[in-house]
Amino acid sequence: MNSKKMVELMKEKLRNEPFTYHYDRKKDTLRIEDPNVEKGVTISIPNLIAKCEEKKEKALEEFVYYIKESLYAMKENHELSGKEKRIFPVIRSTSFPIETSDGIPLIYDEHTAETRIFYALDLGKTYRLIDKHLLEKEQWSPQHLKEMALFNLRSLETVIKEDHVAGNDFYFIRSNDGYDASRILNESLLQQFQKKITGDMVVAVPHQDVLIIADIQNETGYDVLAQLTMSFFASGRVPITALSFIYENNELEPIFILAHNRKKQD
């Protein structure tokens, strides 16, 4: 499927919604806005096509759902007070925008060379990233927001599935609550794994709905992890990074995994 057909398909799926559309041929992106609030979301068409080729109709349904919920959420005037327990950190790639479409700075912290930490108000089916204006409205400091979000993150239930390949152990955290990748910020969780891991502890957040922790014992383990992260990265609705991270001395360092070798990123 080419970009033109995908744009028309998206418009058809959203035909009953009062949205406007702008296709940028140069960037190959589709901007979808709600004229009632003059805000919107931008979709990478090649990314959407790739996901549809892999997940077929399900991928398109997920994107349509994400668009509708995101634009509906933009209509509401949100407050943080009284909703403190619904504030969480979210991990995004360093290419993710650091301001809203209106030019308002989002609240974020640096994390690794590949990732940043943003903060979100959970709205149930979707969430709103917290920006400078919203924080100033509540008269909260960024540090207060961060401490609150990390506390809430630690309170979430953690669902872990295991797999074992060629002497290597792989742990998948997929609780389906929208904050699986965020659990990479839970230091106590990482340290618990570190105590039982006997090989190299490698961590990956290919998209927002999975955290992979691996006990790598041999080169085959690195090859398997590279394939896993790339597969998850390509299929995730909100991809983050296909790189993995060595966890040593309570620090995360990105690594490249290439042809039976691992190299730390410069």
Disulfide bonds with the S-S distance in Angstrom:
none
